[in-house]
Amino acid sequence: MCSTGTGNKEENKEREKAYKMKSSLQHKKKKVKKNNTNMGIKRNHSSIKKHVFFFIIFLINIIIVSNMFRMQGEGQEVGLRL
């Protein structure tokens, strides 16, 4: 009888250890998920900067080409010949 009582205490201790390990692992997983979302936001922000940069370059190119065609229509020399 006494041996089963101590066995139950040992089992309870093991269960508590397992529960603590499990809860700490879940806590670590939550931290990792948080860091991943932050990294994702940073990546998205940098990709938005890249898109804005290329969009501005694209608009500048359109303005240059339209000015070239206007100059050609007026009978002036085109700046770039292909």
PyMOL Python script that loads the backbone (N, CA, C, O; Angstrom):
from pymol import cmd

cmd.read_pdbstr("""\
ATOM      1  N   MET A   1       0.824  -1.195   0.000  1.00  0.00           N
ATOM      2  CA  MET A   1       0.000   0.000   0.000  1.00  0.00           C
ATOM      3  C   MET A   1       0.870   1.262   0.000  1.00  0.00           C
ATOM      4  O   MET A   1       0.618   2.207  -0.747  1.00  0.00           O
ATOM      5  N   CYS A   2       1.875   1.254   0.835  1.00  0.00           N
ATOM      6  CA  CYS A   2       2.720   2.436   0.917  1.00  0.00           C
ATOM      7  C   CYS A   2       3.486   2.653  -0.383  1.00  0.00           C
ATOM      8  O   CYS A   2       3.683   3.791  -0.811  1.00  0.00           O
ATOM      9  N   SER A   3       3.913   1.572  -1.002  1.00  0.00           N
ATOM     10  CA  SER A   3       4.687   1.708  -2.235  1.00  0.00           C
ATOM     11  C   SER A   3       3.834   2.335  -3.340  1.00  0.00           C
ATOM     12  O   SER A   3       4.325   3.136  -4.135  1.00  0.00           O
ATOM     13  N   THR A   4       2.549   1.961  -3.379  1.00  0.00           N
ATOM     14  CA  THR A   4       1.682   2.560  -4.405  1.00  0.00           C
ATOM     15  C   THR A   4       1.487   4.049  -4.119  1.00  0.00           C
ATOM     16  O   THR A   4       1.373   4.847  -5.048  1.00  0.00           O
ATOM     17  N   GLY A   5       1.447   4.427  -2.836  1.00  0.00           N
ATOM     18  CA  GLY A   5       1.292   5.842  -2.483  1.00  0.00           C
ATOM     19  C   GLY A   5       2.482   6.655  -2.965  1.00  0.00           C
ATOM     20  O   GLY A   5       2.312   7.726  -3.546  1.00  0.00           O
ATOM     21  N   THR A   6       3.691   6.147  -2.726  1.00  0.00           N
ATOM     22  CA  THR A   6       4.876   6.868  -3.193  1.00  0.00           C
ATOM     23  C   THR A   6       4.931   6.851  -4.714  1.00  0.00           C
ATOM     24  O   THR A   6       5.373   7.813  -5.342  1.00  0.00           O
ATOM     25  N   GLY A   7       4.478   5.751  -5.297  1.00  0.00           N
ATOM     26  CA  GLY A   7       4.439   5.669  -6.760  1.00  0.00           C
ATOM     27  C   GLY A   7       3.532   6.741  -7.335  1.00  0.00           C
ATOM     28  O   GLY A   7       3.865   7.367  -8.341  1.00  0.00           O
ATOM     29  N   ASN A   8       2.387   6.956  -6.701  1.00  0.00           N
ATOM     30  CA  ASN A   8       1.469   7.996  -7.170  1.00  0.00           C
ATOM     31  C   ASN A   8       2.109   9.375  -7.063  1.00  0.00           C
ATOM     32  O   ASN A   8       1.943  10.211  -7.952  1.00  0.00           O
ATOM     33  N   LYS A   9       2.838   9.613  -5.978  1.00  0.00           N
ATOM     34  CA  LYS A   9       3.510  10.905  -5.817  1.00  0.00           C
ATOM     35  C   LYS A   9       4.551  11.096  -6.924  1.00  0.00           C
ATOM     36  O   LYS A   9       4.678  12.175  -7.502  1.00  0.00           O
ATOM     37  N   GLU A  10       5.287  10.022  -7.201  1.00  0.00           N
ATOM     38  CA  GLU A  10       6.300  10.110  -8.260  1.00  0.00           C
ATOM     39  C   GLU A  10       5.636  10.344  -9.615  1.00  0.00           C
ATOM     40  O   GLU A  10       6.110  11.139 -10.426  1.00  0.00           O
ATOM     41  N   GLU A  11       4.526   9.634  -9.843  1.00  0.00           N
ATOM     42  CA  GLU A  11       3.801   9.824 -11.103  1.00  0.00           C
ATOM     43  C   GLU A  11       3.285  11.258 -11.206  1.00  0.00           C
ATOM     44  O   GLU A  11       3.340  11.878 -12.268  1.00  0.00           O
ATOM     45  N   ASN A  12       2.784  11.770 -10.089  1.00  0.00           N
ATOM     46  CA  ASN A  12       2.294  13.152 -10.092  1.00  0.00           C
ATOM     47  C   ASN A  12       3.430  14.128 -10.400  1.00  0.00           C
ATOM     48  O   ASN A  12       3.242  15.085 -11.151  1.00  0.00           O
ATOM     49  N   LYS A  13       4.601  13.886  -9.824  1.00  0.00           N
ATOM     50  CA  LYS A  13       5.749  14.750 -10.099  1.00  0.00           C
ATOM     51  C   LYS A  13       6.122  14.681 -11.576  1.00  0.00           C
ATOM     52  O   LYS A  13       6.402  15.699 -12.209  1.00  0.00           O
ATOM     53  N   GLU A  14       6.120  13.455 -12.116  1.00  0.00           N
ATOM     54  CA  GLU A  14       6.448  13.299 -13.533  1.00  0.00           C
ATOM     55  C   GLU A  14       5.417  14.015 -14.409  1.00  0.00           C
ATOM     56  O   GLU A  14       5.767  14.659 -15.397  1.00  0.00           O
ATOM     57  N   ARG A  15       4.145  13.893 -14.033  1.00  0.00           N
ATOM     58  CA  ARG A  15       3.086  14.567 -14.798  1.00  0.00           C
ATOM     59  C   ARG A  15       3.267  16.081 -14.745  1.00  0.00           C
ATOM     60  O   ARG A  15       3.113  16.773 -15.751  1.00  0.00           O
ATOM     61  N   GLU A  16       3.600  16.591 -13.543  1.00  0.00           N
ATOM     62  CA  GLU A  16       3.821  18.034 -13.398  1.00  0.00           C
ATOM     63  C   GLU A  16       4.997  18.485 -14.259  1.00  0.00           C
ATOM     64  O   GLU A  16       4.933  19.527 -14.911  1.00  0.00           O
ATOM     65  N   LYS A  17       6.079  17.689 -14.256  1.00  0.00           N
ATOM     66  CA  LYS A  17       7.243  18.026 -15.086  1.00  0.00           C
ATOM     67  C   LYS A  17       6.858  18.040 -16.560  1.00  0.00           C
ATOM     68  O   LYS A  17       7.217  18.954 -17.302  1.00  0.00           O
ATOM     69  N   ALA A  18       6.120  17.008 -16.970  1.00  0.00           N
ATOM     70  CA  ALA A  18       5.699  16.921 -18.370  1.00  0.00           C
ATOM     71  C   ALA A  18       4.806  18.107 -18.723  1.00  0.00           C
ATOM     72  O   ALA A  18       4.933  18.686 -19.803  1.00  0.00           O
ATOM     73  N   TYR A  19       3.910  18.465 -17.817  1.00  0.00           N
ATOM     74  CA  TYR A  19       3.005  19.596 -18.074  1.00  0.00           C
ATOM     75  C   TYR A  19       3.795  20.901 -18.195  1.00  0.00           C
ATOM     76  O   TYR A  19       3.537  21.719 -19.078  1.00  0.00           O
ATOM     77  N   LYS A  20       4.764  21.078 -17.288  1.00  0.00           N
ATOM     78  CA  LYS A  20       5.584  22.297 -17.341  1.00  0.00           C
ATOM     79  C   LYS A  20       6.391  22.351 -18.636  1.00  0.00           C
ATOM     80  O   LYS A  20       6.505  23.404 -19.264  1.00  0.00           O
ATOM     81  N   MET A  21       6.952  21.198 -19.030  1.00  0.00           N
ATOM     82  CA  MET A  21       7.723  21.152 -20.278  1.00  0.00           C
ATOM     83  C   MET A  21       6.824  21.509 -21.452  1.00  0.00           C
ATOM     84  O   MET A  21       7.202  22.283 -22.332  1.00  0.00           O
ATOM     85  N   LYS A  22       5.624  20.928 -21.450  1.00  0.00           N
ATOM     86  CA  LYS A  22       4.687  21.160 -22.554  1.00  0.00           C
ATOM     87  C   LYS A  22       4.289  22.631 -22.609  1.00  0.00           C
ATOM     88  O   LYS A  22       4.260  23.231 -23.684  1.00  0.00           O
ATOM     89  N   SER A  23       3.980  23.212 -21.450  1.00  0.00           N
ATOM     90  CA  SER A  23       3.564  24.618 -21.430  1.00  0.00           C
ATOM     91  C   SER A  23       4.721  25.524 -21.847  1.00  0.00           C
ATOM     92  O   SER A  23       4.503  26.521 -22.536  1.00  0.00           O
ATOM     93  N   SER A  24       5.947  25.191 -21.440  1.00  0.00           N
ATOM     94  CA  SER A  24       7.090  26.020 -21.838  1.00  0.00           C
ATOM     95  C   SER A  24       7.332  25.901 -23.343  1.00  0.00           C
ATOM     96  O   SER A  24       7.688  26.884 -23.992  1.00  0.00           O
ATOM     97  N   LEU A  25       7.141  24.699 -23.900  1.00  0.00           N
ATOM     98  CA  LEU A  25       7.287  24.534 -25.345  1.00  0.00           C
ATOM     99  C   LEU A  25       6.234  25.345 -26.085  1.00  0.00           C
ATOM    100  O   LEU A  25       6.533  25.977 -27.098  1.00  0.00           O
ATOM    101  N   GLN A  26       5.006  25.331 -25.585  1.00  0.00           N
ATOM    102  CA  GLN A  26       3.946  26.120 -26.225  1.00  0.00           C
ATOM    103  C   GLN A  26       4.282  27.604 -26.156  1.00  0.00           C
ATOM    104  O   GLN A  26       4.044  28.341 -27.114  1.00  0.00           O
ATOM    105  N   HIS A  27       4.828  28.042 -25.036  1.00  0.00           N
ATOM    106  CA  HIS A  27       5.203  29.446 -24.883  1.00  0.00           C
ATOM    107  C   HIS A  27       6.298  29.803 -25.893  1.00  0.00           C
ATOM    108  O   HIS A  27       6.252  30.861 -26.520  1.00  0.00           O
ATOM    109  N   LYS A  28       7.287  28.905 -26.045  1.00  0.00           N
ATOM    110  CA  LYS A  28       8.357  29.148 -27.019  1.00  0.00           C
ATOM    111  C   LYS A  28       7.792  29.201 -28.430  1.00  0.00           C
ATOM    112  O   LYS A  28       8.200  30.046 -29.226  1.00  0.00           O
ATOM    113  N   LYS A  29       6.859  28.310 -28.752  1.00  0.00           N
ATOM    114  CA  LYS A  29       6.248  28.314 -30.081  1.00  0.00           C
ATOM    115  C   LYS A  29       5.552  29.642 -30.343  1.00  0.00           C
ATOM    116  O   LYS A  29       5.650  30.192 -31.440  1.00  0.00           O
ATOM    117  N   LYS A  30       4.850  30.158 -29.340  1.00  0.00           N
ATOM    118  CA  LYS A  30       4.164  31.439 -29.506  1.00  0.00           C
ATOM    119  C   LYS A  30       5.177  32.540 -29.786  1.00  0.00           C
ATOM    120  O   LYS A  30       4.942  33.394 -30.641  1.00  0.00           O
ATOM    121  N   LYS A  31       6.302  32.531 -29.075  1.00  0.00           N
ATOM    122  CA  LYS A  31       7.331  33.543 -29.305  1.00  0.00           C
ATOM    123  C   LYS A  31       7.871  33.442 -30.724  1.00  0.00           C
ATOM    124  O   LYS A  31       8.069  34.459 -31.388  1.00  0.00           O
ATOM    125  N   VAL A  32       8.108  32.230 -31.186  1.00  0.00           N
ATOM    126  CA  VAL A  32       8.630  32.036 -32.538  1.00  0.00           C
ATOM    127  C   VAL A  32       7.631  32.550 -33.563  1.00  0.00           C
ATOM    128  O   VAL A  32       8.012  33.205 -34.533  1.00  0.00           O
ATOM    129  N   LYS A  33       6.358  32.257 -33.352  1.00  0.00           N
ATOM    130  CA  LYS A  33       5.331  32.738 -34.285  1.00  0.00           C
ATOM    131  C   LYS A  33       5.326  34.257 -34.329  1.00  0.00           C
ATOM    132  O   LYS A  33       5.209  34.848 -35.402  1.00  0.00           O
ATOM    133  N   LYS A  34       5.453  34.895 -33.167  1.00  0.00           N
ATOM    134  CA  LYS A  34       5.469  36.355 -33.119  1.00  0.00           C
ATOM    135  C   LYS A  34       6.634  36.896 -33.937  1.00  0.00           C
ATOM    136  O   LYS A  34       6.460  37.821 -34.730  1.00  0.00           O
ATOM    137  N   ASN A  35       7.815  36.327 -33.751  1.00  0.00           N
ATOM    138  CA  ASN A  35       8.988  36.790 -34.480  1.00  0.00           C
ATOM    139  C   ASN A  35       8.804  36.605 -35.978  1.00  0.00           C
ATOM    140  O   ASN A  35       9.212  37.460 -36.763  1.00  0.00           O
ATOM    141  N   ASN A  36       8.192  35.493 -36.382  1.00  0.00           N
ATOM    142  CA  ASN A  36       7.972  35.259 -37.806  1.00  0.00           C
ATOM    143  C   ASN A  36       7.042  36.309 -38.384  1.00  0.00           C
ATOM    144  O   ASN A  36       7.276  36.792 -39.492  1.00  0.00           O
ATOM    145  N   THR A  37       5.995  36.673 -37.663  1.00  0.00           N
ATOM    146  CA  THR A  37       5.071  37.686 -38.189  1.00  0.00           C
ATOM    147  C   THR A  37       5.784  39.025 -38.300  1.00  0.00           C
ATOM    148  O   THR A  37       5.575  39.760 -39.264  1.00  0.00           O
ATOM    149  N   ASN A  38       6.624  39.348 -37.319  1.00  0.00           N
ATOM    150  CA  ASN A  38       7.359  40.610 -37.403  1.00  0.00           C
ATOM    151  C   ASN A  38       8.287  40.612 -38.609  1.00  0.00           C
ATOM    152  O   ASN A  38       8.393  41.612 -39.319  1.00  0.00           O
ATOM    153  N   MET A  39       8.957  39.487 -38.838  1.00  0.00           N
ATOM    154  CA  MET A  39       9.847  39.404 -40.000  1.00  0.00           C
ATOM    155  C   MET A  39       9.039  39.551 -41.281  1.00  0.00           C
ATOM    156  O   MET A  39       9.479  40.197 -42.232  1.00  0.00           O
ATOM    157  N   GLY A  40       7.859  38.950 -41.300  1.00  0.00           N
ATOM    158  CA  GLY A  40       7.019  39.052 -42.489  1.00  0.00           C
ATOM    159  C   GLY A  40       6.630  40.489 -42.758  1.00  0.00           C
ATOM    160  O   GLY A  40       6.628  40.930 -43.907  1.00  0.00           O
ATOM    161  N   ILE A  41       6.304  41.219 -41.714  1.00  0.00           N
ATOM    162  CA  ILE A  41       5.925  42.625 -41.882  1.00  0.00           C
ATOM    163  C   ILE A  41       7.119  43.409 -42.418  1.00  0.00           C
ATOM    164  O   ILE A  41       6.963  44.240 -43.312  1.00  0.00           O
ATOM    165  N   LYS A  42       8.301  43.151 -41.882  1.00  0.00           N
ATOM    166  CA  LYS A  42       9.489  43.861 -42.361  1.00  0.00           C
ATOM    167  C   LYS A  42       9.746  43.545 -43.828  1.00  0.00           C
ATOM    168  O   LYS A  42      10.064  44.440 -44.611  1.00  0.00           O
ATOM    169  N   ARG A  43       9.609  42.280 -44.202  1.00  0.00           N
ATOM    170  CA  ARG A  43       9.823  41.902 -45.598  1.00  0.00           C
ATOM    171  C   ARG A  43       8.826  42.618 -46.498  1.00  0.00           C
ATOM    172  O   ARG A  43       9.188  43.133 -47.555  1.00  0.00           O
ATOM    173  N   ASN A  44       7.570  42.647 -46.070  1.00  0.00           N
ATOM    174  CA  ASN A  44       6.559  43.314 -46.877  1.00  0.00           C
ATOM    175  C   ASN A  44       6.880  44.793 -47.023  1.00  0.00           C
ATOM    176  O   ASN A  44       6.693  45.362 -48.098  1.00  0.00           O
ATOM    177  N   HIS A  45       7.356  45.417 -45.964  1.00  0.00           N
ATOM    178  CA  HIS A  45       7.669  46.838 -46.017  1.00  0.00           C
ATOM    179  C   HIS A  45       8.796  47.088 -47.019  1.00  0.00           C
ATOM    180  O   HIS A  45       8.714  48.032 -47.805  1.00  0.00           O
ATOM    181  N   SER A  46       9.834  46.273 -47.006  1.00  0.00           N
ATOM    182  CA  SER A  46      10.946  46.469 -47.935  1.00  0.00           C
ATOM    183  C   SER A  46      10.505  46.205 -49.366  1.00  0.00           C
ATOM    184  O   SER A  46      10.951  46.893 -50.285  1.00  0.00           O
ATOM    185  N   SER A  47       9.627  45.211 -49.573  1.00  0.00           N
ATOM    186  CA  SER A  47       9.156  44.939 -50.932  1.00  0.00           C
ATOM    187  C   SER A  47       8.287  46.092 -51.428  1.00  0.00           C
ATOM    188  O   SER A  47       8.300  46.399 -52.620  1.00  0.00           O
ATOM    189  N   ILE A  48       7.536  46.732 -50.540  1.00  0.00           N
ATOM    190  CA  ILE A  48       6.739  47.903 -50.930  1.00  0.00           C
ATOM    191  C   ILE A  48       7.676  49.027 -51.369  1.00  0.00           C
ATOM    192  O   ILE A  48       7.400  49.708 -52.357  1.00  0.00           O
ATOM    193  N   LYS A  49       8.776  49.226 -50.650  1.00  0.00           N
ATOM    194  CA  LYS A  49       9.748  50.253 -51.039  1.00  0.00           C
ATOM    195  C   LYS A  49      10.295  49.973 -52.429  1.00  0.00           C
ATOM    196  O   LYS A  49      10.425  50.887 -53.244  1.00  0.00           O
ATOM    197  N   LYS A  50      10.619  48.702 -52.707  1.00  0.00           N
ATOM    198  CA  LYS A  50      11.141  48.337 -54.025  1.00  0.00           C
ATOM    199  C   LYS A  50      10.114  48.627 -55.106  1.00  0.00           C
ATOM    200  O   LYS A  50      10.455  49.167 -56.158  1.00  0.00           O
ATOM    201  N   HIS A  51       8.853  48.271 -54.857  1.00  0.00           N
ATOM    202  CA  HIS A  51       7.811  48.495 -55.856  1.00  0.00           C
ATOM    203  C   HIS A  51       7.633  49.985 -56.134  1.00  0.00           C
ATOM    204  O   HIS A  51       7.482  50.389 -57.287  1.00  0.00           O
ATOM    205  N   VAL A  52       7.650  50.797 -55.086  1.00  0.00           N
ATOM    206  CA  VAL A  52       7.508  52.246 -55.268  1.00  0.00           C
ATOM    207  C   VAL A  52       8.682  52.786 -56.070  1.00  0.00           C
ATOM    208  O   VAL A  52       8.493  53.625 -56.951  1.00  0.00           O
ATOM    209  N   PHE A  53       9.884  52.320 -55.780  1.00  0.00           N
ATOM    210  CA  PHE A  53      11.082  52.760 -56.492  1.00  0.00           C
ATOM    211  C   PHE A  53      10.969  52.449 -57.979  1.00  0.00           C
ATOM    212  O   PHE A  53      11.209  53.327 -58.808  1.00  0.00           O
ATOM    213  N   PHE A  54      10.608  51.219 -58.331  1.00  0.00           N
ATOM    214  CA  PHE A  54      10.497  50.847 -59.743  1.00  0.00           C
ATOM    215  C   PHE A  54       9.337  51.575 -60.414  1.00  0.00           C
ATOM    216  O   PHE A  54       9.418  51.894 -61.600  1.00  0.00           O
ATOM    217  N   PHE A  55       8.273  51.842 -59.688  1.00  0.00           N
ATOM    218  CA  PHE A  55       7.134  52.570 -60.258  1.00  0.00           C
ATOM    219  C   PHE A  55       7.543  53.998 -60.615  1.00  0.00           C
ATOM    220  O   PHE A  55       7.151  54.511 -61.663  1.00  0.00           O
ATOM    221  N   ILE A  56       8.329  54.640 -59.752  1.00  0.00           N
ATOM    222  CA  ILE A  56       8.803  56.006 -60.032  1.00  0.00           C
ATOM    223  C   ILE A  56       9.702  56.001 -61.265  1.00  0.00           C
ATOM    224  O   ILE A  56       9.576  56.877 -62.121  1.00  0.00           O
ATOM    225  N   ILE A  57      10.609  55.024 -61.368  1.00  0.00           N
ATOM    226  CA  ILE A  57      11.477  54.923 -62.547  1.00  0.00           C
ATOM    227  C   ILE A  57      10.631  54.723 -63.797  1.00  0.00           C
ATOM    228  O   ILE A  57      10.909  55.329 -64.832  1.00  0.00           O
ATOM    229  N   PHE A  58       9.606  53.884 -63.716  1.00  0.00           N
ATOM    230  CA  PHE A  58       8.715  53.629 -64.852  1.00  0.00           C
ATOM    231  C   PHE A  58       8.027  54.919 -65.294  1.00  0.00           C
ATOM    232  O   PHE A  58       7.944  55.189 -66.492  1.00  0.00           O
ATOM    233  N   LEU A  59       7.535  55.718 -64.348  1.00  0.00           N
ATOM    234  CA  LEU A  59       6.881  56.987 -64.697  1.00  0.00           C
ATOM    235  C   LEU A  59       7.862  57.948 -65.358  1.00  0.00           C
ATOM    236  O   LEU A  59       7.505  58.625 -66.322  1.00  0.00           O
ATOM    237  N   ILE A  60       9.086  58.018 -64.858  1.00  0.00           N
ATOM    238  CA  ILE A  60      10.098  58.894 -65.459  1.00  0.00           C
ATOM    239  C   ILE A  60      10.366  58.472 -66.897  1.00  0.00           C
ATOM    240  O   ILE A  60      10.490  59.321 -67.779  1.00  0.00           O
ATOM    241  N   ASN A  61      10.458  57.160 -67.141  1.00  0.00           N
ATOM    242  CA  ASN A  61      10.686  56.671 -68.504  1.00  0.00           C
ATOM    243  C   ASN A  61       9.530  57.045 -69.417  1.00  0.00           C
ATOM    244  O   ASN A  61       9.756  57.436 -70.562  1.00  0.00           O
ATOM    245  N   ILE A  62       8.298  56.933 -68.937  1.00  0.00           N
ATOM    246  CA  ILE A  62       7.135  57.303 -69.758  1.00  0.00           C
ATOM    247  C   ILE A  62       7.198  58.783 -70.118  1.00  0.00           C
ATOM    248  O   ILE A  62       6.922  59.150 -71.260  1.00  0.00           O
ATOM    249  N   ILE A  63       7.553  59.632 -69.170  1.00  0.00           N
ATOM    250  CA  ILE A  63       7.645  61.079 -69.429  1.00  0.00           C
ATOM    251  C   ILE A  63       8.713  61.357 -70.483  1.00  0.00           C
ATOM    252  O   ILE A  63       8.491  62.154 -71.395  1.00  0.00           O
ATOM    253  N   ILE A  64       9.873  60.705 -70.364  1.00  0.00           N
ATOM    254  CA  ILE A  64      10.961  60.918 -71.328  1.00  0.00           C
ATOM    255  C   ILE A  64      10.520  60.498 -72.723  1.00  0.00           C
ATOM    256  O   ILE A  64      10.738  61.235 -73.685  1.00  0.00           O
ATOM    257  N   VAL A  65       9.905  59.327 -72.847  1.00  0.00           N
ATOM    258  CA  VAL A  65       9.490  58.821 -74.162  1.00  0.00           C
ATOM    259  C   VAL A  65       8.413  59.722 -74.763  1.00  0.00           C
ATOM    260  O   VAL A  65       8.445  60.009 -75.960  1.00  0.00           O
ATOM    261  N   SER A  66       7.460  60.169 -73.942  1.00  0.00           N
ATOM    262  CA  SER A  66       6.402  61.044 -74.476  1.00  0.00           C
ATOM    263  C   SER A  66       6.994  62.370 -74.951  1.00  0.00           C
ATOM    264  O   SER A  66       6.555  62.909 -75.967  1.00  0.00           O
ATOM    265  N   ASN A  67       7.978  62.902 -74.236  1.00  0.00           N
ATOM    266  CA  ASN A  67       8.634  64.144 -74.669  1.00  0.00           C
ATOM    267  C   ASN A  67       9.388  63.930 -75.972  1.00  0.00           C
ATOM    268  O   ASN A  67       9.410  64.815 -76.827  1.00  0.00           O
ATOM    269  N   MET A  68      10.006  62.764 -76.133  1.00  0.00           N
ATOM    270  CA  MET A  68      10.715  62.473 -77.384  1.00  0.00           C
ATOM    271  C   MET A  68       9.738  62.480 -78.551  1.00  0.00           C
ATOM    272  O   MET A  68      10.040  63.042 -79.604  1.00  0.00           O
ATOM    273  N   PHE A  69       8.571  61.863 -78.381  1.00  0.00           N
ATOM    274  CA  PHE A  69       7.601  61.817 -79.481  1.00  0.00           C
ATOM    275  C   PHE A  69       7.022  63.201 -79.762  1.00  0.00           C
ATOM    276  O   PHE A  69       6.743  63.527 -80.915  1.00  0.00           O
ATOM    277  N   ARG A  70       6.839  64.018 -78.728  1.00  0.00           N
ATOM    278  CA  ARG A  70       6.360  65.385 -78.948  1.00  0.00           C
ATOM    279  C   ARG A  70       7.372  66.170 -79.770  1.00  0.00           C
ATOM    280  O   ARG A  70       7.014  66.873 -80.715  1.00  0.00           O
ATOM    281  N   MET A  71       8.647  66.039 -79.393  1.00  0.00           N
ATOM    282  CA  MET A  71       9.699  66.757 -80.119  1.00  0.00           C
ATOM    283  C   MET A  71       9.748  66.286 -81.570  1.00  0.00           C
ATOM    284  O   MET A  71       9.975  67.093 -82.472  1.00  0.00           O
ATOM    285  N   GLN A  72       9.543  65.015 -81.801  1.00  0.00           N
ATOM    286  CA  GLN A  72       9.572  64.469 -83.152  1.00  0.00           C
ATOM    287  C   GLN A  72       8.394  65.029 -83.960  1.00  0.00           C
ATOM    288  O   GLN A  72       8.532  65.308 -85.151  1.00  0.00           O
ATOM    289  N   GLY A  73       7.243  65.191 -83.310  1.00  0.00           N
ATOM    290  CA  GLY A  73       6.073  65.736 -83.994  1.00  0.00           C
ATOM    291  C   GLY A  73       6.270  67.189 -84.395  1.00  0.00           C
ATOM    292  O   GLY A  73       5.719  67.629 -85.405  1.00  0.00           O
ATOM    293  N   GLU A  74       7.048  67.944 -83.621  1.00  0.00           N
ATOM    294  CA  GLU A  74       7.279  69.350 -83.930  1.00  0.00           C
ATOM    295  C   GLU A  74       8.357  69.534 -84.988  1.00  0.00           C
ATOM    296  O   GLU A  74       8.615  70.661 -85.412  1.00  0.00           O
ATOM    297  N   GLY A  75       8.986  68.456 -85.419  1.00  0.00           N
ATOM    298  CA  GLY A  75      10.014  68.547 -86.451  1.00  0.00           C
ATOM    299  C   GLY A  75      11.406  68.723 -85.892  1.00  0.00           C
ATOM    300  O   GLY A  75      12.347  68.932 -86.658  1.00  0.00           O
ATOM    301  N   GLN A  76      11.573  68.646 -84.578  1.00  0.00           N
ATOM    302  CA  GLN A  76      12.908  68.772 -83.994  1.00  0.00           C
ATOM    303  C   GLN A  76      13.576  67.395 -83.975  1.00  0.00           C
ATOM    304  O   GLN A  76      12.925  66.370 -84.177  1.00  0.00           O
ATOM    305  N   GLU A  77      14.874  67.397 -83.730  1.00  0.00           N
ATOM    306  CA  GLU A  77      15.620  66.137 -83.672  1.00  0.00           C
ATOM    307  C   GLU A  77      15.258  65.377 -82.396  1.00  0.00           C
ATOM    308  O   GLU A  77      15.067  65.968 -81.333  1.00  0.00           O
ATOM    309  N   VAL A  78      15.171  64.075 -82.526  1.00  0.00           N
ATOM    310  CA  VAL A  78      14.908  63.233 -81.363  1.00  0.00           C
ATOM    311  C   VAL A  78      16.224  63.021 -80.628  1.00  0.00           C
ATOM    312  O   VAL A  78      17.270  62.809 -81.242  1.00  0.00           O
ATOM    313  N   GLY A  79      16.153  63.082 -79.297  1.00  0.00           N
ATOM    314  CA  GLY A  79      17.367  62.971 -78.501  1.00  0.00           C
ATOM    315  C   GLY A  79      18.066  61.638 -78.670  1.00  0.00           C
ATOM    316  O   GLY A  79      19.293  61.601 -78.770  1.00  0.00           O
ATOM    317  N   LEU A  80      17.331  60.553 -78.705  1.00  0.00           N
ATOM    318  CA  LEU A  80      17.933  59.227 -78.828  1.00  0.00           C
ATOM    319  C   LEU A  80      17.438  58.567 -80.105  1.00  0.00           C
ATOM    320  O   LEU A  80      16.233  58.484 -80.343  1.00  0.00           O
ATOM    321  N   ARG A  81      18.365  58.101 -80.918  1.00  0.00           N
ATOM    322  CA  ARG A  81      17.968  57.383 -82.139  1.00  0.00           C
ATOM    323  C   ARG A  81      18.331  55.920 -81.976  1.00  0.00           C
ATOM    324  O   ARG A  81      19.388  55.588 -81.438  1.00  0.00           O
ATOM    325  N   LEU A  82      17.460  55.057 -82.437  1.00  0.00           N
ATOM    326  CA  LEU A  82      17.730  53.619 -82.349  1.00  0.00           C
ATOM    327  C   LEU A  82      18.092  53.085 -83.714  1.00  0.00           C
ATOM    328  O   LEU A  82      18.357  51.892 -83.859  1.00  0.00           O
TER     329      LEU A  82
END
""", "prot")
cmd.dss("prot")
cmd.show_as("cartoon", "prot")
cmd.util.cbc("prot")
cmd.orient("prot")
